[in-house]
Amino acid sequence: MIKVHILYPNNPGVRFDMAYYTDRHMPMVQARIGAACTGFTVDAGMAGGAPGQAAPYVAIGALMVTSVEAFGAAMGQHGAEIMGDIPNYTDAQPVIQISEVKVG
């Protein structure tokens, strides 16, 4: 099992439509990945580690996927559509990290 983290930096003036991301984008991504995507989460940034510090990320999405190969195949087939939807909810440049789930 892998987890694909999509981190959206919380830069000054960043635009992020959380409702669109949670209700439309992430379900669409899950549907395009298909049965290999066993679920997803969305976190909304609230604060940084120090008192009064802004959250470093406005949002963090995570996709649980059966394998790197399955994720790569889905992105090869649907990546243009998935990436093309980003301007509909944000002007942030996402940072992607793929991790192997060790405990879950």
Secondary structure as GFF3:
##gff-version 3
##sequence-region A 1 104
A	DSSP	beta_strand	2	9	.	.	.	ID=ss1
A	DSSP	alpha_helix	18	20	.	.	.	ID=ss2
A	DSSP	pi_helix	21	25	.	.	.	ID=ss3
A	DSSP	alpha_helix	26	33	.	.	.	ID=ss4
A	DSSP	three_ten_helix	34	36	.	.	.	ID=ss5
A	DSSP	beta_strand	37	44	.	.	.	ID=ss6
A	DSSP	beta_strand	57	65	.	.	.	ID=ss7
A	DSSP	alpha_helix	68	84	.	.	.	ID=ss8
A	DSSP	three_ten_helix	86	88	.	.	.	ID=ss9
A	DSSP	beta_strand	95	100	.	.	.	ID=ss10
###
